[in-house]
């Protein structure tokens, strides 16, 4: 059983330009973007044969991330617990990141 979980509570403010999320093959951000993300405690888990657990807070991630402007990220979190158990388990957290997801680098 493959599980994917993403737990985020955030507010996004686009200052200028266009931010288009998750295009085929990656993410493209044009213009200046400000992300303010605030969470309490976050628990993300996956169990099973091909498990993946991924937590993203205030992140712009994808296979191919292209930024055509300035990105400012403020991330405030409580405790983050990302856990995966199982045969091909992955557990990845992306907090205030721009680029490739931690799970894609493994």
NORLIN-V229287 format. One record per residue. N is the residue number from 1. PHI is phi in radians with two decimals (none if undefined). PSI is psi in whole degrees, -180 to 180 (NA if undefined). Layout:
# NORLIN-V229287
[[N/PHI/PSI] [N/PHI/PSI]]
This chain:
# NORLIN-V229287
[[1/none/123] [2/-1.70/127] [3/-2.12/140] [4/-2.31/128] [5/-2.34/141] [6/-2.39/120] [7/-2.09/117] [8/-2.57/140] [9/-2.20/110] [10/-2.59/160] [11/-2.13/137] [12/-2.05/132] [13/-2.07/121] [14/-1.70/116] [15/-1.43/-43] [16/-2.75/155] [17/1.39/-161] [18/-2.15/137] [19/-2.10/115] [20/-1.91/123] [21/-1.59/146] [22/0.69/85] [23/-1.66/167] [24/-0.99/119] [25/1.52/-2] [26/2.83/-166] [27/-2.18/134] [28/-2.11/128] [29/-2.11/122] [30/-2.04/137] [31/1.59/-176] [32/-1.63/135] [33/-2.26/135] [34/-2.12/126] [35/-2.05/126] [36/-2.05/114] [37/-2.09/131] [38/-2.32/129] [39/-2.30/161] [40/-1.52/-145] [41/-1.31/140] [42/-2.20/128] [43/-2.12/122] [44/-2.23/129] [45/-2.53/155] [46/-2.49/140] [47/-2.30/141] [48/2.47/178] [49/-1.05/-49] [50/-2.01/43] [51/-1.12/147] [52/-2.50/131] [53/-2.20/125] [54/-2.37/130] [55/-2.02/128] [56/-2.14/124] [57/-2.28/116] [58/1.03/46] [59/-2.17/147] [60/-2.06/99] [61/-2.31/152] [62/-3.08/177] [63/-1.08/-39] [64/-2.41/105] [65/-1.82/122] [66/-2.06/124] [67/-1.99/120] [68/-1.83/22] [69/-2.87/-163] [70/-1.62/137] [71/-2.11/122] [72/-2.02/126] [73/-2.15/129] [74/-2.07/117] [75/-2.15/125] [76/-2.16/124] [77/-2.28/162] [78/-1.49/-148] [79/-1.30/133] [80/-1.90/124] [81/-2.23/109] [82/-2.05/117] [83/-2.30/138] [84/-2.32/137] [85/-2.20/142] [86/2.35/-177] [87/-1.04/-53] [88/-2.03/46] [89/-1.16/142] [90/-2.31/146] [91/-2.44/116] [92/-2.34/141] [93/-2.22/131] [94/-2.09/111] [95/-2.16/114] [96/1.09/41] [97/-1.98/153] [98/-2.24/123] [99/2.38/-148] [100/-1.39/139] [101/-1.08/147] [102/-1.02/-33] [103/-1.25/-27] [104/-1.38/-18] [105/-1.51/-5] [106/-1.73/NA]]
